[in-house]
């Protein structure tokens, strides 16, 4: 059966919460296969019925299918999907990925007002034994404010204010697992117990604000500054090729040295747990050490770490998972593409995500780029969302969407379409620490504010 939509202009514009019914799409039955239609995103399973598609108006002005509404008594279908098979679209409070839950029904016309106010951005999300109060996470962002790897008062205020501001998870910056793994001498670390103790008060404060404290474990590899390694050591990488002419030529790690780095990640994860963090993310993106092993543009080894470029990542994940409690979530950030011929592409990342899923990873944080300089990245609002959508759909693992997501309506549309399970905000939270509270107001959702700020809520 095929549904051939025709657009019927209307002067009626109805605002229900933040859902704008900017046009009606009338889909009528004409026979054969829906997927053959040039607009598969408007095709829904139907039998002798007329359905209407409500659309969200995004900042760029393009309508995106949001909710399919059938005439009362008509069949139900999944939410509108912008290409390919529709992924799982769960109800509030589902477990991550939703692999064991049934798809949510599409609202009828009688239910649309209620649906408009049930913003998915503010549904809770349970990952193992941790429940996120909404779908907003703060991305790890380097602050270059540490001495000898120690987090400082700046980190307390920086991270704590986003927890106060309503984010569900606050993830501390790329935190080095060994001294030579820092991007700069001012990077934070967690390679010793004193650093872990300093992190503990920050994690404790984040948790007391209702957010989940998280930390990203990282090693800069060949992108570490020349001043970072201790005397007598050099920056390291899979092979002895510099990131750019201005960067130092790295030492190619031996297999024994690779084992030491794997143990450093495990030790850092153990310290993170002792410090009170309840979420850990392994940094496998942006041209740092793990990504360097993953990318064929960098990894030219001929041993087992070259024949299977995912081997180092999986060894790190296994080592972390062994010491990280079973009831706590483990994320991995990946660069889904190198944006360069011969590099990683989205298909490679789907396969990597499948293997990570089988090794106990709960969510893939889908970013991109960083392996080599001089690439052209098509940055635009949501430009990396398609990577999260494809990994989620094809690898069967939860994903986080990142990249120029700034408007609450855009974040809501990404989740409603089933493109991701979590919105991970970076620069927008630097500009606006209380974005989550304002997003709730924009989407018509009543959320708790900090008691101290209650007078400003109304």
VMD Tcl script that draws the C-alpha trace (Angstrom):
set ca {
  {0.00 0.00 0.00}
  {1.24 3.48 -0.77}
  {0.07 6.74 0.73}
  {0.40 9.68 -1.60}
  {0.41 12.89 0.39}
  {-0.72 16.19 -1.05}
  {-0.17 19.42 0.85}
  {-3.35 21.41 1.43}
  {-2.57 25.01 2.41}
  {-4.56 26.42 5.26}
  {-4.79 29.74 7.00}
  {-5.26 28.00 10.35}
  {-2.17 28.11 12.57}
  {-2.82 26.60 15.97}
  {-0.30 26.84 18.76}
  {-0.59 24.06 21.32}
  {2.23 24.45 23.84}
  {5.18 24.66 21.48}
  {3.75 22.39 18.79}
  {2.79 24.50 15.77}
  {0.32 23.00 13.33}
  {1.68 25.02 10.44}
  {-0.01 22.93 7.74}
  {-2.15 19.83 7.33}
  {-0.79 16.98 5.27}
  {-3.62 14.85 3.96}
  {-2.53 11.31 3.17}
  {-4.89 9.21 1.09}
  {-4.70 5.55 0.20}
  {-3.71 4.69 -3.38}
  {-2.26 1.12 -3.16}
  {1.18 -0.80 -3.14}
  {4.37 -0.03 -1.19}
  {4.83 3.00 1.08}
  {8.65 2.91 0.96}
  {8.66 3.59 -2.77}
  {7.23 7.06 -2.20}
  {9.53 10.03 -2.59}
  {8.57 11.27 0.92}
  {8.81 8.14 3.13}
  {8.77 10.36 6.20}
  {5.09 11.12 5.57}
  {4.11 7.50 4.95}
  {2.27 5.71 7.74}
  {0.59 2.29 7.84}
  {-3.09 2.97 7.21}
  {-6.30 1.42 5.93}
  {-9.06 3.62 4.51}
  {-8.32 6.53 6.73}
  {-7.33 10.14 6.59}
  {-4.47 11.20 8.85}
  {-2.93 14.53 9.70}
  {0.70 15.31 10.42}
  {1.50 18.06 12.88}
  {4.89 19.69 12.46}
  {7.40 21.41 14.71}
  {8.78 24.65 13.37}
  {12.55 24.56 13.87}
  {14.79 27.64 14.03}
  {15.72 27.19 10.37}
  {12.04 27.39 9.42}
  {11.71 23.83 8.13}
  {8.76 21.78 9.35}
  {9.68 18.37 10.78}
  {6.97 15.70 11.23}
  {6.14 15.47 14.93}
  {2.92 13.61 15.66}
  {0.67 11.61 13.35}
  {-3.00 12.04 14.28}
  {-5.60 9.63 12.91}
  {-9.30 10.21 12.71}
  {-10.79 8.73 15.87}
  {-11.13 5.00 15.40}
  {-8.44 4.81 12.73}
  {-5.31 2.66 12.98}
  {-2.30 3.66 15.04}
  {1.20 4.20 13.67}
  {4.62 5.15 14.89}
  {5.79 8.75 15.13}
  {6.85 10.43 11.88}
  {10.39 9.45 10.90}
  {12.63 11.32 8.47}
  {13.87 8.37 6.45}
  {14.35 4.64 6.90}
  {12.56 2.34 9.28}
  {11.04 4.14 12.25}
  {13.06 3.53 15.42}
  {11.71 2.94 18.87}
  {9.91 5.94 20.33}
  {9.42 5.18 23.99}
  {7.16 6.51 26.66}
  {8.24 8.43 29.70}
  {10.69 6.73 32.03}
  {11.70 3.87 29.74}
  {14.97 2.06 30.18}
  {17.77 3.20 27.93}
  {17.49 2.21 24.30}
  {14.00 0.88 24.87}
  {14.85 -2.46 23.33}
  {12.38 -4.36 25.50}
  {9.48 -1.93 25.33}
  {6.67 -1.60 22.82}
  {6.48 1.46 20.56}
  {4.33 4.26 21.90}
  {1.03 4.84 20.11}
  {0.47 7.97 18.10}
  {-1.90 10.50 19.58}
  {-5.41 10.86 18.26}
  {-6.82 14.28 17.47}
  {-8.59 14.20 20.85}
  {-5.24 13.67 22.59}
  {-3.14 16.30 20.83}
  {-3.31 18.96 23.55}
  {-2.08 16.47 26.14}
  {0.67 15.24 23.83}
  {1.87 18.75 23.13}
  {2.69 19.22 26.79}
  {4.34 15.82 27.34}
  {7.79 17.02 26.24}
  {10.13 14.09 25.74}
  {13.03 16.33 26.71}
  {11.74 16.21 30.29}
  {10.95 12.54 30.52}
  {13.18 10.61 32.89}
  {15.63 8.03 31.56}
  {16.84 5.00 33.48}
  {20.25 3.56 32.61}
  {21.13 0.51 34.68}
  {20.64 1.62 38.30}
  {20.74 5.36 37.57}
  {17.74 7.53 36.70}
  {18.26 10.81 34.87}
  {15.59 13.38 35.72}
  {15.38 14.53 32.09}
  {17.17 14.03 28.74}
  {19.66 16.91 29.08}
  {23.34 16.30 29.80}
  {26.24 18.69 30.01}
  {29.03 17.75 27.63}
  {32.59 17.44 28.96}
  {34.47 20.64 28.08}
  {38.10 21.38 28.97}
  {38.53 24.33 31.31}
  {42.33 24.62 31.35}
  {42.14 25.65 35.00}
  {44.10 22.97 36.86}
  {47.55 22.80 38.39}
  {49.18 19.38 38.44}
  {45.86 17.92 37.32}
  {43.96 19.10 40.41}
  {40.39 20.31 39.96}
  {39.88 23.71 41.57}
  {37.18 26.06 42.80}
  {36.53 26.99 39.17}
  {35.45 23.41 38.49}
  {33.09 23.44 41.47}
  {31.34 26.57 40.22}
  {31.44 25.61 36.54}
  {30.00 22.12 37.01}
  {27.85 22.87 40.04}
  {26.00 25.73 38.36}
  {24.82 23.46 35.53}
  {23.53 20.96 38.11}
  {21.69 23.80 39.84}
  {20.45 24.83 36.40}
  {18.56 21.58 35.88}
  {20.73 19.34 33.71}
  {20.18 15.65 34.41}
  {23.83 14.65 34.04}
  {26.86 16.90 34.44}
  {29.99 15.36 32.92}
  {33.36 16.75 33.94}
  {35.91 17.62 31.29}
  {38.31 15.26 29.52}
  {40.22 14.10 32.59}
  {43.64 12.63 31.96}
  {44.38 9.11 33.15}
  {48.14 9.80 33.22}
  {50.27 12.97 33.16}
  {51.36 12.62 29.53}
  {47.71 12.18 28.56}
  {46.83 15.86 29.06}
  {46.03 18.14 26.15}
  {47.70 21.00 28.02}
  {49.56 21.40 31.33}
  {46.40 23.04 32.73}
  {44.17 19.99 32.13}
  {42.50 18.14 34.97}
  {43.55 14.62 35.87}
  {42.60 11.63 37.94}
  {45.85 9.66 37.88}
  {46.37 9.90 41.66}
  {44.33 9.71 44.84}
  {44.78 13.38 45.74}
  {43.05 14.37 42.53}
  {40.23 11.93 43.25}
  {39.73 13.47 46.69}
  {39.50 16.93 45.12}
  {36.92 15.66 42.64}
  {34.85 14.12 45.45}
  {33.49 17.40 46.82}
  {32.47 18.45 43.31}
  {30.72 15.16 42.58}
  {28.98 15.35 45.95}
  {27.64 18.86 45.25}
  {26.40 17.89 41.77}
  {24.51 14.94 43.24}
  {22.91 17.06 45.94}
  {21.37 19.25 43.24}
  {19.56 16.27 41.73}
  {21.94 15.73 38.82}
  {24.06 12.66 38.10}
  {27.79 13.45 38.43}
  {29.81 12.11 35.53}
  {33.41 12.25 34.37}
  {35.10 11.69 31.03}
  {38.31 9.66 31.12}
  {40.77 10.65 28.43}
  {44.26 10.37 26.99}
  {45.37 13.01 24.49}
  {47.85 10.79 22.64}
  {49.75 12.67 19.95}
  {47.64 15.80 20.51}
  {49.16 16.34 23.96}
  {51.26 19.47 24.31}
  {55.03 18.98 24.18}
  {55.30 20.40 27.71}
  {52.96 17.77 29.16}
  {55.06 14.57 29.43}
  {57.36 14.24 32.44}
  {61.12 14.68 31.83}
  {62.50 11.89 29.70}
  {59.12 10.97 28.20}
  {57.42 12.02 24.98}
  {53.90 12.20 23.68}
  {52.60 8.84 22.48}
  {50.47 7.48 19.66}
  {49.82 4.26 17.74}
  {52.47 5.27 15.19}
  {55.27 7.82 15.10}
  {53.52 10.48 13.01}
  {52.83 13.99 14.28}
  {49.35 15.55 14.18}
  {50.75 18.59 12.34}
  {54.16 20.08 11.54}
  {53.91 22.23 14.68}
  {53.30 19.22 16.96}
  {55.94 16.90 18.42}
  {56.60 13.56 16.77}
  {55.10 10.95 19.12}
  {56.62 7.76 20.40}
  {54.86 4.69 18.95}
  {53.53 2.68 21.87}
  {54.77 -0.89 22.26}
  {52.29 -3.61 23.13}
  {53.57 -3.62 26.71}
  {53.12 0.15 26.93}
  {49.60 -0.15 25.54}
  {48.82 -2.50 28.43}
  {50.02 0.15 30.88}
  {47.68 2.75 29.35}
  {44.76 0.31 29.57}
  {45.50 -0.16 33.27}
  {45.67 3.61 33.70}
  {42.11 3.90 32.38}
  {40.95 1.19 34.80}
  {42.69 2.85 37.74}
  {41.11 6.17 36.82}
  {37.66 4.57 36.67}
  {38.18 3.06 40.10}
  {39.18 6.44 41.52}
  {36.19 8.06 39.82}
  {33.86 5.66 41.59}
  {35.58 6.27 44.92}
  {35.16 10.02 44.34}
  {31.40 9.59 43.98}
  {30.90 9.80 40.24}
  {27.94 7.74 39.02}
  {28.54 7.91 35.28}
  {31.79 7.48 33.39}
  {32.50 8.23 29.74}
  {35.53 6.94 27.85}
  {36.80 9.52 25.37}
  {37.30 7.82 22.02}
  {36.87 10.87 19.78}
  {38.40 14.13 18.52}
  {41.76 12.74 17.49}
  {42.93 11.73 20.95}
  {44.64 8.44 21.72}
  {41.74 5.99 21.40}
  {40.51 7.70 18.25}
  {44.06 7.56 16.88}
  {43.95 3.77 17.18}
  {40.49 3.68 15.56}
  {41.28 5.86 12.55}
  {43.03 4.38 9.50}
  {44.35 7.89 8.83}
  {46.53 7.60 11.93}
  {46.89 3.93 12.83}
  {49.38 2.32 10.45}
  {50.44 -0.49 12.76}
  {50.97 -3.98 11.36}
  {50.45 -5.87 14.62}
  {47.16 -6.89 16.24}
  {46.34 -3.28 17.12}
  {46.58 -2.39 13.44}
  {44.77 -5.40 12.03}
  {41.89 -4.76 14.45}
  {41.80 -1.01 15.00}
  {39.04 -1.40 17.62}
  {41.16 -3.65 19.82}
  {42.62 -0.90 22.03}
  {39.21 0.72 22.59}
  {37.64 -2.60 23.53}
  {40.50 -3.44 25.90}
  {40.00 -0.07 27.62}
  {36.24 -0.60 27.84}
  {36.65 -4.10 29.25}
  {39.15 -2.90 31.84}
  {36.90 -0.03 32.90}
  {33.80 -2.18 32.99}
  {35.54 -4.69 35.27}
  {36.14 -2.06 37.96}
  {33.12 0.14 37.29}
  {30.04 -1.10 39.21}
  {27.56 -3.15 37.24}
  {24.66 -0.86 38.21}
  {26.34 2.32 36.95}
  {26.32 3.50 33.31}
  {29.27 3.52 30.96}
  {29.30 5.87 27.94}
  {31.78 6.13 25.08}
  {32.27 9.23 22.95}
  {33.14 8.46 19.32}
  {33.96 10.53 16.28}
  {31.42 9.05 13.89}
  {33.34 10.30 10.87}
  {36.80 11.70 10.19}
  {35.34 13.98 7.48}
  {38.22 12.85 5.27}
  {38.55 10.27 2.48}
  {39.97 7.00 3.75}
  {39.02 7.74 7.34}
  {36.30 6.51 9.65}
  {32.77 6.82 8.28}
  {29.32 6.28 9.77}
  {29.23 2.64 8.71}
  {32.47 1.96 10.61}
  {30.99 3.66 13.66}
  {27.84 1.54 13.56}
  {30.01 -1.59 13.71}
  {32.10 -0.10 16.52}
  {28.91 0.70 18.43}
  {27.66 -2.86 18.02}
  {30.85 -4.20 19.55}
  {30.74 -1.64 22.35}
  {27.18 -2.69 23.14}
  {28.34 -6.29 23.48}
  {31.14 -5.18 25.82}
  {28.84 -3.49 28.33}
  {28.65 0.08 27.01}
  {25.27 1.72 27.58}
  {25.34 4.81 25.34}
  {27.40 6.15 22.45}
  {27.98 9.91 22.49}
  {28.14 10.67 18.75}
  {30.52 13.46 17.82}
  {32.89 13.73 14.84}
  {36.24 14.83 13.48}
  {39.59 15.64 15.04}
  {41.82 12.87 13.69}
  {43.63 15.01 11.11}
  {43.88 18.76 10.54}
  {42.57 20.71 7.58}
  {39.24 18.92 7.12}
  {36.07 20.71 6.15}
  {33.25 20.15 8.65}
  {29.72 21.17 7.55}
  {28.76 22.73 10.87}
  {25.11 23.70 11.21}
  {22.42 23.22 13.86}
  {22.11 19.48 14.49}
  {24.73 18.53 11.91}
  {25.85 15.50 13.94}
  {22.36 14.25 14.84}
  {22.16 11.90 11.81}
  {25.12 9.96 13.23}
  {23.31 9.44 16.54}
  {20.16 8.42 14.68}
  {21.92 5.86 12.49}
  {23.93 4.33 15.34}
  {20.78 4.07 17.47}
  {18.79 2.50 14.68}
  {21.39 0.10 13.26}
  {23.50 -0.81 16.29}
  {20.68 -1.17 18.80}
  {22.34 1.01 21.42}
  {21.29 4.26 23.05}
  {22.87 7.43 21.71}
  {23.53 11.00 22.71}
  {23.10 13.79 20.15}
  {25.55 16.70 20.11}
  {26.44 19.58 17.82}
  {24.95 23.06 17.61}
  {21.70 22.13 19.36}
  {20.58 25.33 21.04}
  {16.80 25.66 20.86}
  {14.53 23.63 23.17}
  {12.18 22.92 20.26}
  {15.08 21.51 18.26}
  {16.17 19.28 21.15}
  {12.58 18.10 21.57}
  {12.27 17.31 17.86}
  {15.45 15.21 17.91}
  {14.12 13.08 20.75}
  {10.57 12.89 19.42}
  {11.85 11.63 16.07}
  {13.75 8.83 17.83}
  {17.11 10.18 16.69}
  {18.70 9.96 20.15}
  {18.02 9.16 23.78}
  {19.90 12.08 25.29}
  {20.69 15.66 24.27}
  {24.27 16.53 25.21}
  {24.81 20.28 25.29}
  {28.19 21.99 25.24}
  {28.64 25.62 24.29}
  {25.00 26.46 24.84}
  {25.41 25.55 28.50}
  {28.52 27.72 28.67}
  {26.41 30.61 27.47}
  {23.36 29.71 29.49}
  {23.86 27.57 32.63}
  {20.11 27.54 33.36}
  {19.10 26.46 29.86}
  {17.27 23.43 31.23}
  {14.96 25.51 33.40}
  {14.15 27.90 30.58}
  {13.65 24.98 28.17}
  {11.00 23.58 30.51}
  {9.21 26.93 30.48}
  {9.43 27.08 26.66}
  {7.98 23.58 26.31}
  {5.27 24.16 28.88}
  {6.64 21.71 31.44}
  {6.57 22.39 35.17}
  {9.85 21.31 36.77}
  {11.26 21.84 40.23}
  {13.58 24.79 40.67}
  {16.22 25.07 43.36}
  {14.51 26.18 46.56}
  {16.85 29.17 46.77}
  {15.70 30.40 43.36}
  {11.99 29.70 43.75}
  {10.98 33.38 43.77}
  {12.25 33.71 40.17}
  {10.22 30.81 38.78}
  {6.91 32.59 38.26}
}
mol new
graphics top color blue
foreach p $ca { graphics top sphere $p radius 0.5 }
foreach p [lrange $ca 0 end-1] q [lrange $ca 1 end] { graphics top cylinder $p $q radius 0.2 }
display resetview
